Amino acid sequence: MASVIASPPALWTAEDLAERFGPMPLQRFRLDRSLGMATEQDVIDIHDRENRLYELVDGILVEKTMGLRESILAMALIRLLGNFVAKGKLGIVAGPDGTMRLAPGLVRIPDASFFRWDRFPDRRVPSEPIPDVVPNLGVEVLSPSNTAKEMQRKLEDFFAAGVELVWFIDPVKRCVEIFTSPTQSTVLQGNATLDGGSVLPGFSLPLAELFATLDQQG
């Protein structure tokens, strides 16, 4: 189950939001819904109507934002992970719109995720728009609007739900922070090589190769 978070206030204020999520731009919150009262159906309806992605946390809709640079890194990693996973028939790799329910009322959308087949009921990909599935690996490519509190909460939610490994990719510092728990991590940069550990044995990716995707010229 997800980590226990203090009960939300009866009436949310900007100060409450900052206390819970850090100094996040207010435009990332869906303020046309009653704060603390949003539902999974709101996530689905907004996506279907506006093609915008929102995570659901404490009854609040928080927009999932990604710029071009972050998207390029995410897609490069998804391509490499997907090729590795498909070759070994290990499971499924999902992209930055892969919505999932980690706990009742908690919807997350990692920028990339890997699921072993045994994470799926009947070893089949679910058909629901927000399925009850937890990845083995969750990946987040950091964006300028992400805050430390937001990302720490994501870590706690991921590991409480059963995620085994989390990667935070920083396109500015060109490093990857590897988490094996919400409080244990290792930072790789420079000429280091990222590997899949016990979650994806045999997978390896030189960081220089990953971040070189940002330096391409036509």
C-alpha positions as CSV (number, residue, x, y, z in Angstrom):
1,M,0.0,0.0,0.0
2,A,1.0,3.6,-0.5
3,S,2.7,5.5,2.3
4,V,0.4,7.2,4.9
5,I,0.2,10.9,4.3
6,A,-1.3,13.4,6.8
7,S,-5.0,14.1,6.2
8,P,-5.6,16.9,3.8
9,P,-7.2,20.2,5.0
10,A,-10.9,20.7,4.6
11,L,-10.2,23.7,2.4
12,W,-7.0,23.9,0.5
13,T,-5.1,27.2,0.2
14,A,-2.0,28.1,-1.9
15,E,0.0,27.7,1.3
16,D,-1.4,24.1,1.8
17,L,-0.4,23.2,-1.7
18,A,3.1,24.6,-1.3
19,E,3.5,22.6,2.0
20,R,2.4,19.4,0.3
21,F,4.0,19.8,-3.1
22,G,6.7,22.4,-2.7
23,P,6.9,25.7,-4.7
24,M,5.2,24.3,-7.8
25,P,3.6,26.7,-10.4
26,L,-0.1,27.0,-9.6
27,Q,-0.9,26.3,-13.3
28,R,0.1,22.7,-12.8
29,F,-2.9,22.2,-10.5
30,R,-6.4,21.8,-11.9
31,L,-8.2,24.6,-10.0
32,D,-11.5,24.2,-11.8
33,R,-12.0,21.0,-9.7
34,S,-12.6,21.2,-5.9
35,L,-9.1,20.7,-4.4
36,G,-9.1,17.5,-2.5
37,M,-12.2,16.1,-4.2
38,A,-11.0,15.2,-7.7
39,T,-11.4,11.6,-8.8
40,E,-10.0,9.1,-11.2
41,Q,-12.9,9.8,-13.5
42,D,-11.7,13.4,-13.7
43,V,-8.3,12.1,-14.9
44,I,-9.9,10.1,-17.6
45,D,-12.4,12.8,-18.7
46,I,-9.8,15.5,-19.0
47,H,-7.5,13.3,-21.0
48,D,-10.3,12.3,-23.4
49,R,-11.6,15.8,-23.8
50,E,-8.3,17.9,-23.7
51,N,-5.6,15.3,-24.3
52,R,-3.8,16.5,-21.1
53,L,-2.3,14.2,-18.5
54,Y,-2.9,14.7,-14.8
55,E,-1.8,12.6,-11.8
56,L,-4.2,12.3,-8.9
57,V,-2.7,12.8,-5.5
58,D,-4.7,13.5,-2.3
59,G,-7.8,14.3,-4.4
60,I,-5.8,16.9,-6.3
61,L,-5.1,16.9,-10.1
62,V,-1.4,17.7,-10.8
63,E,-0.5,18.1,-14.4
64,K,2.2,15.9,-15.9
65,T,4.5,18.3,-17.8
66,M,7.3,17.4,-20.1
67,G,9.3,19.7,-22.4
68,L,11.0,18.7,-25.7
69,R,14.4,17.9,-24.0
70,E,12.8,15.7,-21.4
71,S,10.7,14.0,-24.0
72,I,13.7,13.2,-26.2
73,L,15.5,11.6,-23.3
74,A,12.5,9.6,-22.2
75,M,11.9,8.3,-25.7
76,A,15.6,7.4,-26.2
77,L,15.5,5.4,-23.0
78,I,12.2,3.8,-23.8
79,R,13.5,2.7,-27.2
80,L,16.6,1.1,-25.6
81,L,14.7,-0.5,-22.8
82,G,12.0,-1.7,-25.1
83,N,14.5,-3.4,-27.4
84,F,16.2,-5.1,-24.5
85,V,12.9,-6.3,-22.9
86,A,11.4,-7.5,-26.2
87,K,14.5,-9.5,-27.1
88,G,14.3,-11.4,-23.8
89,K,10.5,-11.4,-23.8
90,L,10.7,-10.1,-20.2
91,G,7.6,-8.0,-20.1
92,I,6.4,-4.6,-21.2
93,V,7.9,-1.1,-21.3
94,A,5.4,1.8,-21.1
95,G,5.9,5.5,-22.1
96,P,5.2,8.9,-20.6
97,D,1.4,8.5,-20.9
98,G,1.2,5.2,-19.1
99,T,-1.3,5.9,-16.4
100,M,-1.6,3.5,-13.5
101,R,-3.2,3.2,-10.1
102,L,-0.7,2.6,-7.3
103,A,-3.3,2.7,-4.5
104,P,-7.0,3.7,-4.3
105,G,-7.2,7.4,-5.3
106,L,-3.5,7.5,-6.2
107,V,-2.8,7.8,-10.0
108,R,0.8,8.1,-11.2
109,I,2.3,8.5,-14.7
110,P,6.0,7.7,-14.8
111,D,7.9,9.0,-17.8
112,A,8.9,5.4,-18.5
113,S,8.2,2.1,-16.7
114,F,9.0,-1.6,-17.0
115,F,6.6,-4.3,-15.9
116,R,7.6,-8.0,-15.7
117,W,4.8,-10.2,-17.1
118,D,4.0,-11.5,-13.6
119,R,2.8,-8.0,-12.6
120,F,-0.1,-8.3,-15.0
121,P,-3.3,-10.3,-14.2
122,D,-3.2,-13.4,-16.4
123,R,0.1,-12.1,-17.9
124,R,-1.9,-9.9,-20.2
125,V,-1.8,-6.1,-20.7
126,P,-4.9,-4.6,-18.9
127,S,-7.5,-2.8,-21.0
128,E,-8.7,-0.3,-18.4
129,P,-7.6,3.3,-18.8
130,I,-6.2,3.4,-15.3
131,P,-5.3,-0.2,-14.4
132,D,-4.2,-1.6,-11.0
133,V,-0.6,-2.4,-11.9
134,V,2.7,-1.5,-10.3
135,P,5.9,-1.4,-12.4
136,N,9.2,-3.1,-11.4
137,L,11.0,0.0,-12.6
138,G,9.8,3.6,-12.7
139,V,11.7,6.4,-14.5
140,E,11.2,10.1,-14.1
141,V,13.0,12.7,-16.4
142,L,13.2,15.8,-14.3
143,S,11.5,19.0,-15.6
144,P,12.1,22.6,-14.4
145,S,8.7,22.7,-12.6
146,N,9.4,19.5,-10.6
147,T,10.0,20.3,-6.9
148,A,12.0,18.3,-4.3
149,K,8.9,17.6,-2.3
150,E,6.9,16.5,-5.3
151,M,9.7,14.0,-6.3
152,Q,10.2,12.8,-2.8
153,R,6.5,12.0,-2.5
154,K,6.6,10.2,-5.8
155,L,9.5,8.0,-4.5
156,E,7.5,7.2,-1.4
157,D,4.4,6.3,-3.4
158,F,6.4,4.2,-5.9
159,F,8.2,2.1,-3.3
160,A,5.2,1.8,-1.0
161,A,3.3,0.3,-3.9
162,G,6.0,-2.3,-4.7
163,V,8.2,-0.6,-7.3
164,E,11.7,-2.1,-6.9
165,L,13.9,0.4,-8.7
166,V,13.5,4.1,-9.6
167,W,15.6,6.3,-11.9
168,F,15.6,10.1,-11.8
169,I,17.2,11.4,-15.0
170,D,18.4,15.0,-14.8
171,P,18.9,16.5,-18.3
172,V,20.5,19.7,-17.0
173,K,23.2,18.0,-14.8
174,R,23.3,15.0,-17.2
175,C,23.2,12.5,-14.4
176,V,21.0,9.7,-13.2
177,E,20.1,9.1,-9.6
178,I,19.3,5.4,-8.9
179,F,17.0,4.7,-6.0
180,T,16.6,1.3,-4.3
181,S,14.4,2.9,-1.6
182,P,13.1,6.4,-0.9
183,T,16.2,7.1,1.2
184,Q,18.9,5.1,-0.6
185,S,20.3,6.3,-3.8
186,T,23.5,6.5,-6.0
187,V,24.2,9.2,-8.5
188,L,25.9,8.3,-11.8
189,Q,27.3,10.9,-14.2
190,G,30.1,11.4,-16.7
191,N,31.4,8.2,-18.2
192,A,29.4,5.9,-15.9
193,T,27.2,3.1,-17.2
194,L,23.6,2.7,-16.0
195,D,22.5,-0.9,-15.4
196,G,19.3,-2.7,-14.6
197,G,20.5,-4.3,-11.4
198,S,18.4,-7.2,-10.2
199,V,15.3,-5.8,-11.9
200,L,16.7,-5.9,-15.5
201,P,19.9,-8.1,-15.3
202,G,22.1,-7.6,-18.3
203,F,20.8,-4.2,-19.3
204,S,23.5,-1.6,-19.5
205,L,23.6,1.9,-21.0
206,P,26.5,4.3,-21.0
207,L,25.2,7.7,-19.8
208,A,27.2,9.4,-22.6
209,E,25.2,7.5,-25.1
210,L,21.9,8.5,-23.5
211,F,22.7,12.2,-23.1
212,A,24.3,12.3,-26.6
213,T,20.7,12.3,-27.9
214,L,20.5,16.0,-26.8
215,D,23.5,17.0,-28.9
216,Q,22.4,15.6,-32.2
217,Q,22.8,17.8,-35.3
218,G,21.2,17.5,-38.7
